[in-house]
């Protein structure tokens, strides 16, 4: 391309061509994958709690970095599965990793090289093509001494040939920009997969259900959060600009229903209020949220429930 004087000129797109690619976030439960995804995207698209195995399905968050579109895949934590749901979650995690252009393995700095991390590294060697770039992100660095962090970095890179190592705090944002900028340069040259203003590849009804499940997980104790699921049954955008959302919460026992409802319905009302407020902010409109609790003893063995969670029922076999 030349200007009026016959001199060569280049457009911004020539200098910085579009790039787009998929980056899978893998690691043990509670390693900080969802926190990192939300930080990268700049909005809450994946629920975060202090409890392990919160993320159940593959959630895609879209991050724009200059001319690059990075599609992050937040996968369920990798652990030793015991039941059908566990197996489906782990299968989804490895499936997300295998389909990606780049893998980011998150580990918790203060926990170091656990047996779970060793197992993930072994699977990376067996299940992932050698040509695929795998990046190490050591998270929660504020919880470890500097000298121990250096030893951990060296030990991890001896265990696996990582393309790069990043020292980050997903919660505080430290080192996250460096990781994002590196990924932006490494994803393939390509047209973008999504519109520039889209932040997630997930149906709004599923995001809304996940927000409610987060509030339940934070409120409830022990095994109950792992034995319930939330589904959006109805979604009505009204003429006045508000939205009515009807959700059902499935539990496996009558006793669980009582705990979830609480005395005089106090617990379910509090959960509904918190979820409604967060969904309203996310949608930027008034939301009318109605929650119903149903006992469904075998929901963990029902194909339809897995479809609602974005999981493959067969993977649980």
N, C-alpha and C positions, 0 to 999 in steps of 0.2 A: 504494500500500500504506500503511495507517495503523496506528498503535499503539492501545493501550487508551484513550488520551486524545484520539484522533481526529487526532493530528498525523501528518504525512506522514513515512514512513521509507523508506529505500532499502537494498537488499541490496548486498553487495559486488559481485555480478555486475552489478547495475544500474549501479553506479558505474564498473565496469571490465569491460565486456563482453568475451566471448571473441573472439580474433582468430586467424587462421591464414593463412599464405601461403607461397609458394615464392620463394626467393631464390637466384638463380644466381650462382655465383662464376666469373668468367671472367678470362683473362689469358694471358700468354705462359707457356710451360713454366717451371717452377721459380719462379714468382712468389710462391708461398707459399699457394696456395689450399687445399691439403690440410692444412697446418699451421693455417690459420685455421679450417677446418671442425672439426678435432679440438678446437681451443681453445673454439669456440662450443658444441660438443656436450658437452665435458667428458670425452670418452673417445676412444680411437683407433679411428675407423671408416674412415679413408682412409690408405693407406700413404704414408710420407714418406721420400724419399731426396734426396741431393744431386744426383742425376742427372735430366736433363730427361725429359719425356714418361713419367713414372712412372705417373700416373693414366691409365687407358685408357677407362674407362666412366663413365657418370654415376652418382655415388654420393650418396644422399640421407642427410643427417644431421639429426636432429630436436633442436631446441633449445627449451626452455621458458623464457620470460621473462615472469614474472607470469602474466597471463591470455592471453598470446600464445604461439602455437606457430609457430616459424619453421622451415620445412623448407629446409635449405640443400642446394643441388645443386652438388657438387664436379665440375666438368667437366674433361675433358682439356685440356691447354694448347693454345692456338691458335697454329699455326705453318703454314708452307707445306708441304702434304703431298706426299710423293714416291711412296708405295706404297699399296696397298689399305687396310692397317691404319691408316695415317696419315689417309687420307681419311675412313674410318669414324669415327675419333676426333674429327676436326675437325667432322664433321657432327653427332656426338653433342653436342659442346660448343655449337654454335650452336642445335641443337634444344633443349637444356636452357635456353638463354638465352631463346629465343622463347616457351617454355612458362611462364616465371616471371612473378611479379608485380612483382619488383624485380630489377635486375641490379647486382652489385657488380663493378666492374673493378679488379683488383689490378695494380699496377705496382711494380717494384722501384725504390726511391728512388735508389740509387746508379747505376742504369743509365739512368734518365731516359726521355726519349721516343725509344725505339728505332724502327727501321723496322717491327718487329713490332707495337709499340703503335700506330703510325700506321695500320697496316693494320687493326687491330681497331677503331679509331675510325671509319675509313671504312666498315667493315662495320656498325657500330652505326647509322650514319646511313642505310644502305641497307636493312638487314634487320630492324631493330627498330622497332616502332610509336613514333611521337613521344610518345604519351601515357604510355608506360612510363617509370618512374623509373629512371635509371641513376646509380649512386653511384660515386664514385672513392675507392679506398682505397690510399693510398701506403704501401707496406710496407717493412720493413727500414730504418727511419729512423735507426737507430744507425750507419748506414754512409754518412751524408751530412752536410755542414755545414748549419747552420740557414739561412744566407743562400741557399744553393743549393736548399734544400727550398722556400723561399718562392717562388723563381723558377720552380721546377718546378710548384708548385701553380697559379700564375698562368698558365703556358703551357698546362697541361692544360685548364684551364677556359676558355681562349680557343679551344682546339681543339674542345671539345664542351661543351654545356650540362648539366653534371652537376647533379643535384638537391642533392647535398651532397658535401663532401670530408672524408675522415677520414684523420688521420695515425696510423698504427699500427705496431706490431711484433707480428705474429702469434706469433712464437716466444716473446717475453717477456711478451706480454699487454697491452702498452701501447696504450691507445686502443680496445681490442677491446670493452670494456663499453659505451663510448659508441656505437659502431657497432651493437651488439646492441640497445641500448635504443631507438635511433632506428628501427631496422627493426621492433622490436616494436610501435611506435606506428603504423607506416606500412602494415603488412600488413592486408588487408581484415578487416572484422568477419565472423566465420565460426565455425562449430563446428570443433573440432580434427579433423585428419585421422587422427591416430594416438593410441593410448593414451598417457597422460601419461608413463609410464615407458619408452616405446620410444625408443631413441636412433638407430636406423638403419632404412631401408627397403631392405634388401639381404639375400638368403638367407644364413644362417649358413655354409653350405658355400662361398659365394663369398667371404665375409669371411675365412674360414680360408685359402682358396687365395691371396687377396691378401696375407695376412700372410707366407705362405711365399715368395711372389714378391718381397716386399720384402727378405727376408733374402738371397735369391739376387742381387737387384739390388745390394745393398750389398757383397756378397762378390765378385761377378764384375766383369770389366773390359771396356772397349771396347764392341763391338757385341753381345756375347753376351746381355746382359739383354734387349735389344730383339728377340731372335730366339728367345725361349722363352716359354712360357705354362704356367700351373699350373691344373689342374682337380681338383676333389674328386670322386673316383669313387664312394666309399662312405662312409657315415656311420652308425655304429651306437652308439646310446645303450644302455649295458649296465646290467644289474640292480644292479651294485655302485655305480652313480652315475658311473662313468667313461664316456668316449666314445672309440671307435676311429674314426680318420679315415684313409682311404687316398687319397693324392693321386698324380697322375701329372704329370710335368714333360715337356713336349714340346719337343724341340730339332730343328733342321733338319739338323744334320750329325753324323756319327759322332765327329768331332774335338771337337765341343761336348760330347758325352756324356762323353768322357774328361776334359775340363776340369772339368765339373760334378761328376763322381764324385770326382776328385782321387786322389792316390796312396793306395792301400789304402782307398779310399772315405772319406778324411779330410774332403774338402770337403762332400759330401752329408750326412755324419754331423753336422758342425758346424752346417750349415744346418737340418737336422731338429731338432737340440737347441734352437736358438734359436727356431725357429718353434713348436715344441711348447710351450715355456715361455710364449710370448706368447699363444698360443691358449688355454692352460690358464687364464691369468689373466683373459682376456676372458670365457671361459665359466664361470669360477669352479668348475672341476672338473678332475679328473685327465684328461689327454688322452694317448692312445697314437697317435702319428703315424707312418705308414709312407709313405715316398716311393719312387716308381719313376720312372726316367728312360727315355723312349722317343724314338727318332729318328723323326721324321715330317717329311720334307723339304718337304711342301707344306701344312703346317698354316696358313700365312699366307693360303692360298687356299681354306680349307675353311669352309663355312657353319657347321658345328657348333661350331667353335672360337669364332667370333664370337658365337654365341648364348650360349656359356658366359661370355663377357666382357661380355654385356649390350649388344653392339653390333649394328647392323643391317648384315648382309652386303651388301645392295644399296647402302648408302651409300658403299661402297668402290669402286663402279664408276666 
